Amino acid sequence: MTLLTRMWTTTAPILRTSHATRGPSVFSRSNLRLRTPTSNIRSTLLRKLSTSSPQHAQYKRFPSEGHRHSPGGGTDNRMKIIIALAAVGGTYYVVHLEQVPETGRWRFMDISSKYETKLAQVAYDELLAEFRGKILPSNHPVTRHVQRVVTSILESSDLGHLRSSEPSRSSAQVADYFWTEDPFTIGRPSGESSTPESGGKEWNLLVVNDPSIVNAMATFGNIVVFTGILPICKDEEGLAAVLGHEIAHVVARHASERYSSSKVFLAVAFLMQTVFGFDFGLANLISTLLLELPNSRTQEYEADTIGMRLTAKACYNPQAAVEMHARLAKYEQAHGGSSLEFLRTHPGGERRIKHLQELVPEAYSVQASSPQCAGIQDSVGGFKEFAARWT
């Protein structure tokens, strides 16, 4: 028998008695007494059958789980990684900052002198392989002419000497300045460093017979002169201006600086792609235009400054550098050189000539303070005066 049945059998007589006596107060009190336990029973039953509280608590926890795996959380983690990498990269960059001794310019450099020694060996082997059959022998008149200027510049500034282990040929063995055999096949840099900064102070010189290339270059102690630049140089003074500039690139370690800076440029392009959503090709283009090319032009100006000092100390006329670059600018203009300087690795002709003109007074001061150049200006002036009488 259920609880409700027992309660009904108990209270039924009372209800009937109350109805018979018509006592409103008794009915009212009895009714209140019945309602109170009934409502309590129902609420008790409802509490026993209800399971809504655990379900409601579990439902509240579900959005918090989804929030933890939302795309916004992944973005935050990615930004934290980017910030951490930028902090590590920035620290690495600052630690490897140094000043160029000759000019005081700050630059990023993480290439050691020992590594430059390896690069010098590799570069020399590549040059021999690339220009095989076009390299003039060491006893050729043009090679001797270039050697004389290079030796003067190196020795006057205590930068080292030319390596002299190349085999030579007699003039009777050659014709029209062309050879089918590489005359320097047995010539290689010694075991010591061939870069002037690391103590070896031994340089290699290659004169390449190619009139179509109007250029000269020097990297890691290897000097290359193409015969196409000689008409632009015109004389020994002009050649000294070209060689002084190229040797200055090696003295300032510009090749190693470019190698080091390339890592920074790639890092900047990566950050622009990751943070700002740029296409990597576009980011790389922006990095090239805003960082790499301006840095290259800065190096050219710096090489002009150092090169002017080197040639002046070697007793060459500083004004010859201005005249040579004026001839070079005319040549470039006649052969379709780009007039947009921001797209070039080298400064424009007019800017460069103006920069060189500003360096001339300092170069004359350097020359006047050099003991080996004492009296050279008087000799040059006397020669010009004597030559003027016979013209």
MOHU-V233424 format. One record per residue. N is the residue number from 0. OMEGA is omega in degrees with one decimal (NA if undefined). Layout:
# MOHU-V233424
n=N omega=OMEGA
n=N omega=OMEGA
This chain:
# MOHU-V233424
n=0 omega=-175.3
n=1 omega=-178.9
n=2 omega=-179.8
n=3 omega=-179.8
n=4 omega=179.4
n=5 omega=179.8
n=6 omega=-179.2
n=7 omega=-179.9
n=8 omega=-179.7
n=9 omega=-173.7
n=10 omega=-178.2
n=11 omega=178.5
n=12 omega=-178.6
n=13 omega=179.2
n=14 omega=-179.2
n=15 omega=179.5
n=16 omega=-179.4
n=17 omega=-179.9
n=18 omega=-179.2
n=19 omega=-178.4
n=20 omega=178.7
n=21 omega=176.8
n=22 omega=-177.0
n=23 omega=-177.3
n=24 omega=179.8
n=25 omega=180.0
n=26 omega=-177.3
n=27 omega=-179.4
n=28 omega=179.6
n=29 omega=-178.1
n=30 omega=178.8
n=31 omega=-179.8
n=32 omega=179.7
n=33 omega=-175.5
n=34 omega=-175.7
n=35 omega=178.2
n=36 omega=-178.6
n=37 omega=-179.7
n=38 omega=177.9
n=39 omega=179.8
n=40 omega=-179.0
n=41 omega=179.3
n=42 omega=177.3
n=43 omega=178.6
n=44 omega=179.8
n=45 omega=179.9
n=46 omega=179.0
n=47 omega=-176.9
n=48 omega=-174.5
n=49 omega=173.9
n=50 omega=-175.0
n=51 omega=-176.4
n=52 omega=177.8
n=53 omega=179.9
n=54 omega=-178.9
n=55 omega=178.4
n=56 omega=178.9
n=57 omega=-179.7
n=58 omega=177.7
n=59 omega=179.9
n=60 omega=-174.9
n=61 omega=178.7
n=62 omega=-179.9
n=63 omega=176.4
n=64 omega=179.5
n=65 omega=-179.9
n=66 omega=179.7
n=67 omega=-177.9
n=68 omega=-178.9
n=69 omega=178.8
n=70 omega=179.8
n=71 omega=178.1
n=72 omega=176.6
n=73 omega=178.1
n=74 omega=178.4
n=75 omega=179.5
n=76 omega=179.2
n=77 omega=178.8
n=78 omega=176.8
n=79 omega=178.7
n=80 omega=179.9
n=81 omega=179.2
n=82 omega=179.1
n=83 omega=178.6
n=84 omega=178.3
n=85 omega=179.2
n=86 omega=178.7
n=87 omega=178.5
n=88 omega=177.8
n=89 omega=177.5
n=90 omega=178.5
n=91 omega=179.8
n=92 omega=-177.3
n=93 omega=-178.6
n=94 omega=-175.8
n=95 omega=172.8
n=96 omega=177.4
n=97 omega=178.4
n=98 omega=172.9
n=99 omega=-174.5
n=100 omega=-174.4
n=101 omega=-175.1
n=102 omega=-178.7
n=103 omega=179.7
n=104 omega=176.5
n=105 omega=178.5
n=106 omega=179.0
n=107 omega=-178.0
n=108 omega=176.9
n=109 omega=176.8
n=110 omega=-179.1
n=111 omega=178.4
n=112 omega=177.4
n=113 omega=177.7
n=114 omega=176.5
n=115 omega=177.4
n=116 omega=177.3
n=117 omega=178.9
n=118 omega=178.3
n=119 omega=178.8
n=120 omega=-179.6
n=121 omega=-179.5
n=122 omega=-179.9
n=123 omega=177.8
n=124 omega=179.4
n=125 omega=178.2
n=126 omega=178.1
n=127 omega=-179.8
n=128 omega=-176.6
n=129 omega=-174.4
n=130 omega=178.8
n=131 omega=179.7
n=132 omega=-179.7
n=133 omega=-175.3
n=134 omega=178.3
n=135 omega=-180.0
n=136 omega=-173.8
n=137 omega=-179.2
n=138 omega=178.0
n=139 omega=-178.2
n=140 omega=179.5
n=141 omega=178.8
n=142 omega=179.1
n=143 omega=178.0
n=144 omega=179.4
n=145 omega=179.1
n=146 omega=-178.3
n=147 omega=-179.8
n=148 omega=180.0
n=149 omega=-179.5
n=150 omega=179.3
n=151 omega=-179.3
n=152 omega=-177.4
n=153 omega=-174.3
n=154 omega=-179.4
n=155 omega=179.2
n=156 omega=178.2
n=157 omega=180.0
n=158 omega=179.3
n=159 omega=-176.5
n=160 omega=176.8
n=161 omega=175.2
n=162 omega=-172.6
n=163 omega=-178.5
n=164 omega=-179.1
n=165 omega=174.7
n=166 omega=-178.6
n=167 omega=176.3
n=168 omega=176.1
n=169 omega=-178.1
n=170 omega=-179.5
n=171 omega=-177.6
n=172 omega=-176.6
n=173 omega=178.8
n=174 omega=176.0
n=175 omega=175.0
n=176 omega=177.5
n=177 omega=178.7
n=178 omega=179.1
n=179 omega=-177.9
n=180 omega=177.9
n=181 omega=-177.1
n=182 omega=-176.2
n=183 omega=-176.1
n=184 omega=-179.9
n=185 omega=-179.2
n=186 omega=178.2
n=187 omega=174.9
n=188 omega=-179.9
n=189 omega=179.8
n=190 omega=177.1
n=191 omega=-178.0
n=192 omega=177.1
n=193 omega=177.1
n=194 omega=-175.1
n=195 omega=-176.0
n=196 omega=-170.5
n=197 omega=169.4
n=198 omega=-178.6
n=199 omega=177.3
n=200 omega=177.8
n=201 omega=-175.0
n=202 omega=175.5
n=203 omega=179.9
n=204 omega=175.3
n=205 omega=174.6
n=206 omega=-173.8
n=207 omega=-179.7
n=208 omega=178.0
n=209 omega=-177.7
n=210 omega=-178.1
n=211 omega=-179.0
n=212 omega=179.0
n=213 omega=-173.0
n=214 omega=169.3
n=215 omega=-177.9
n=216 omega=176.3
n=217 omega=179.9
n=218 omega=178.1
n=219 omega=177.2
n=220 omega=176.9
n=221 omega=-178.9
n=222 omega=179.8
n=223 omega=178.2
n=224 omega=176.7
n=225 omega=-177.1
n=226 omega=178.8
n=227 omega=-179.9
n=228 omega=-173.7
n=229 omega=176.8
n=230 omega=177.5
n=231 omega=178.3
n=232 omega=175.2
n=233 omega=-178.5
n=234 omega=-177.1
n=235 omega=178.6
n=236 omega=178.0
n=237 omega=177.2
n=238 omega=177.7
n=239 omega=178.2
n=240 omega=179.3
n=241 omega=-176.7
n=242 omega=176.8
n=243 omega=177.9
n=244 omega=-177.5
n=245 omega=176.9
n=246 omega=178.0
n=247 omega=176.3
n=248 omega=-179.5
n=249 omega=179.8
n=250 omega=179.9
n=251 omega=177.7
n=252 omega=-177.5
n=253 omega=179.2
n=254 omega=177.7
n=255 omega=177.4
n=256 omega=178.0
n=257 omega=178.5
n=258 omega=178.8
n=259 omega=-176.2
n=260 omega=179.9
n=261 omega=177.1
n=262 omega=178.9
n=263 omega=-179.1
n=264 omega=177.2
n=265 omega=178.9
n=266 omega=178.3
n=267 omega=177.6
n=268 omega=178.9
n=269 omega=179.4
n=270 omega=178.1
n=271 omega=177.6
n=272 omega=-174.3
n=273 omega=-173.9
n=274 omega=-174.3
n=275 omega=176.7
n=276 omega=178.6
n=277 omega=170.3
n=278 omega=-175.0
n=279 omega=177.4
n=280 omega=178.0
n=281 omega=178.8
n=282 omega=178.7
n=283 omega=177.6
n=284 omega=178.2
n=285 omega=179.0
n=286 omega=179.9
n=287 omega=-176.6
n=288 omega=-173.7
n=289 omega=-176.1
n=290 omega=-171.1
n=291 omega=-177.7
n=292 omega=174.9
n=293 omega=178.5
n=294 omega=177.5
n=295 omega=178.4
n=296 omega=175.8
n=297 omega=177.5
n=298 omega=179.4
n=299 omega=175.9
n=300 omega=-179.4
n=301 omega=177.3
n=302 omega=174.9
n=303 omega=-179.5
n=304 omega=-178.5
n=305 omega=-179.8
n=306 omega=177.6
n=307 omega=178.1
n=308 omega=-179.4
n=309 omega=-178.9
n=310 omega=177.7
n=311 omega=179.0
n=312 omega=176.1
n=313 omega=174.0
n=314 omega=173.7
n=315 omega=-175.8
n=316 omega=-179.7
n=317 omega=-179.0
n=318 omega=179.5
n=319 omega=178.2
n=320 omega=178.5
n=321 omega=-178.9
n=322 omega=179.7
n=323 omega=-179.9
n=324 omega=174.0
n=325 omega=176.3
n=326 omega=179.9
n=327 omega=178.7
n=328 omega=177.2
n=329 omega=179.1
n=330 omega=179.8
n=331 omega=179.2
n=332 omega=179.8
n=333 omega=-177.7
n=334 omega=171.2
n=335 omega=176.4
n=336 omega=-177.4
n=337 omega=178.0
n=338 omega=179.4
n=339 omega=-172.9
n=340 omega=-176.3
n=341 omega=176.2
n=342 omega=-174.6
n=343 omega=173.8
n=344 omega=-178.7
n=345 omega=176.7
n=346 omega=175.5
n=347 omega=-175.5
n=348 omega=-177.6
n=349 omega=179.2
n=350 omega=-177.4
n=351 omega=178.7
n=352 omega=177.8
n=353 omega=178.5
n=354 omega=179.4
n=355 omega=178.3
n=356 omega=177.9
n=357 omega=-178.4
n=358 omega=-174.1
n=359 omega=179.9
n=360 omega=178.3
n=361 omega=-179.3
n=362 omega=177.3
n=363 omega=176.7
n=364 omega=177.1
n=365 omega=-179.2
n=366 omega=-179.9
n=367 omega=-179.5
n=368 omega=-179.7
n=369 omega=-178.9
n=370 omega=-177.2
n=371 omega=178.5
n=372 omega=-177.6
n=373 omega=177.9
n=374 omega=-177.0
n=375 omega=-179.8
n=376 omega=176.9
n=377 omega=179.1
n=378 omega=179.4
n=379 omega=179.3
n=380 omega=178.0
n=381 omega=178.5
n=382 omega=179.9
n=383 omega=179.8
n=384 omega=179.0
n=385 omega=-179.2
n=386 omega=-178.9
n=387 omega=-179.2
n=388 omega=-175.0
n=389 omega=178.9
n=390 omega=NA
